Amino acid sequence: MADTYLIPKKLARKAPFLITWAQRFEGAVFRAIFWLLQKISLEHGSKLAGALFAAIGTRSEKANKPRNNLAVAFPDSTPQWREQTTRGIFRHLGIAAVELAKLEQIWEQRQQRLEFVIEPAAREHLANKRAIVFVCAHVGPWQITNLIARHCDLNLSTVYAPESNPVMSELMSELRQSFGAKLIPSQAGVRPLLKELGANHCIGLAIDTRLDTGKMIPFFGQEAPTNTSAAGLALRTGAALIPIRAQRLPQGRFRVTVYDPLTCRHPDATESEQKLELSILINRKFEAWIRENPEQWICLKRRWPKSAYPQ
């Protein structure tokens, strides 16, 4: 069933005829919002959208997902902290929406707004235009990481999950053009990714979300179905596996950090064992980023098996 922000799932099941109306209305509302955001500054837009998303998001049924995810990731936290952090998650979701709408402007103002930190081994790969599998998480201004393609003149393909609302999907596709990257829908599978890596191009994957067919790997100490495709693609093609992260800085500025490639401590292990080791390293990297800024972890879907959650 297609998701909408305006109709709860229970109501949609009882009255499916409302979904088409809601999708069209939702698309029109968001298109108007993004049009408005183009007319105001990044700073004012972030404050406005952050406050709006925090106020509305925490009152929606979608707020239960981040509350529950935080309870698993931070088992010693209090209900008050989880509620406050959930509010922060929705606030930062609003800010991320503004950043996507203003991405072209952010790039145009890159001298004032962007700084890139590239670790030595990663710099060598970038300079030699070698194939790279970039991995990031939905933490902070993760969409800003795509600007590495424009900064380093890379052939980058970004994998994205299309919105279930076709009207919203069209709108988001228009906004993602500012990435400076080729867009590959997640349902396209691995074939186009292998093709890009085989041509010594780069691909970008955000893989901190649940993959039901994934490998069970610890995440915050709890086994979670994890997407291991990034490690598998790197091993299969010889591409470097490089974490990339964007952070918000004061005064509407951003830092993009490109880390050194992740490598196995046991290169003589089987490919399956190496894929597992690399995926564990990726999860640990993501955990560190989330612990640093839990209110910036956009975790609006269930991350662990249902049995992991408090009853």
Buried (B, 14 or more C-beta within 10 A) or exposed (E): EBBBBBBEEEBBEEEEEBBBEBBEBBBEEBBEBBEEBEEBEBEEBBBBBBEBBBEBBBEEEBBEBBBBBBBBBBEEBEEEEBBBBBBBBBBBBBBBBBBBBBBBBBBEBBEEBBEBEBBEBBEBBBEEBBBBBBBBBBBBBBBBBBBBBBBBEBBBBBBBEBBEBBBBBEBBBEBBEBBBBBBBEBEEEEEBBBEBBEEBBBBBBBBBBBBEEBBEBEBBEBBBBBBBBBBBBBBBBEBBBBBBBBBBEEEBBBBBBBBBBBBBEEEEEEEEEBBBBBBBBBBEBBBEBBEEBBBBBBBBEBBBBEEBBEE
